[in-house]
Amino acid sequence: MTLEKAAMTFPARRILVPDDLTPASRSAWAWARRFAARRARLESLFVYPMPPAPVEGLPSPALAPADAERIELSMREARAQASEWRVEPGDVVSVILRRARRADLIVMGAHCPSGAMRLLHRSVSEAVAREAPAPLLVVREDPAEVRTVLAPMNLESYADRGLELAAGAAAHLGAALLILHVVEPGARRRSPRGIIETRLSSLPAALLDKLRPRIIVRNGKPIEVILEESRRHGLLVLTAHRKSLLGDLVIGTTVERVMRHAAVPVLAAPSL
């Protein structure tokens, strides 16, 4: 199973784990190993946020080589399973997105210890989701058995990426695939089951026979219904589609809002 432009295959051959050496990152590593191919390259990336320049017009203080070596040593000790350990100074989101160009999958933890750090980390994961060139998995806890994968899907063409990614993930995990379509109040009546079944028919026949996906149609507000239904499943997969700039700034994209509140891991496929 592949995704055009996303270069995603299961199991993944190149995985990027933005790593701050917290328990959240430890959980991300556990999930990364679950999705990794044999002999996969797993990169542990520590981004050192650069402090502001002490005087306007002058460059920010550089990361001292000794400090970089100390951080890398801690990474090597804590993440012995990694293939590469990298310490880079700079803007956290920008560095992650640049390194992600070489990855098949990005895996990030969703929580940090303190309230302020939790808010910062959440904003980082949401910003990465908005621009990521590869699928992004955001997790809260260590892996548990995944028996069912939930794939919320609207009827827009970009949603096919999330469907393909969900099918590949379910097959890799040996889980059942459930496709959720939410009919919003006042929406024009359409036949979602027929359209989704047509989209499913484009997937490989062997994959469909293995998964035997089931379609669920619910009425209500999409975010609320997705979050409620997701509690019954082990993994939530959808497409990170950008809205208008104003919509992104005011309320965020659907995937960002779902990531913010979901109690289960969220895997987002880039729509571009």
Phi, psi and omega in degrees: 000124180233160176239122177304134179072324179283342178052043185257130172227153174242130356289159185279142181265333178227118183236132177255127177240100171299124197230120175249015175064027176259169174304328178298318178291326177299318177295321178300320179295321179298319177291321180301319179294327180294327182263359186277142172285163174297134182064026176293154174265120180246121184255124173266118185243116175254118179259121179268108182297128181280131177291158178295155179297137180294332179230129181302133180097345177260153180291155177292154177300139181281156174287121182295137180306323180295321178293319178297319179295320179296317180295317181296322178299317177298321179295316181297324179288320184278332185237061181297338181283350181286156175265337184212139178238125186227131175244120181228132174278155176138190176289128189301309183296316182298318181293317179300313182296323179294316180290333182290344179298338181262000188258153170272333185207140174247135179233125181229147172279150186265344186233150172236163188300310186262164181299315181295316179292326177298317179295318179298314183294322178298316180295326178294311181297323179290321178294322177296317179301324184293328188238001189300134177277353181227161176304143182239126175252122178247125187235157179249329186222173175298156183299142170238172179297132178254106179268331181223142176247127180259129180239092174297136186213123170270190186258012177280154185296328182296338181293344179299330180295317177296322178298314179298317180295318179297318179296317178296319180294316180298317180297318180296322183273354183068035184249162174280151181248125176241129181255126183250126172241130182252124177266115182285151177302131179081002181290147178296136183293129176224182179248081186299322183298315181296318180294317181293321178298323176295318178297320179297327183295344178279348177282156179304138183301321181297324179291318179296320179296324181288319186273323186045064186297149179244140182257131177243131176243126180234155175257143177142193178276128188309310183300314182297316182292317179300314182294320179295313182292327184297336181297342182268002188230166185266344181206140180243127184231128178207176183264134178274083182264133179281140172265197173294158180303317181296318179297320178298317184289325186278311186237349182082163178285167179302315183295323178295317181291325176292315178302325184296329189238348185294141178269355182242164177300144180240125178249121185245129176267134175292141182272348182247000000 
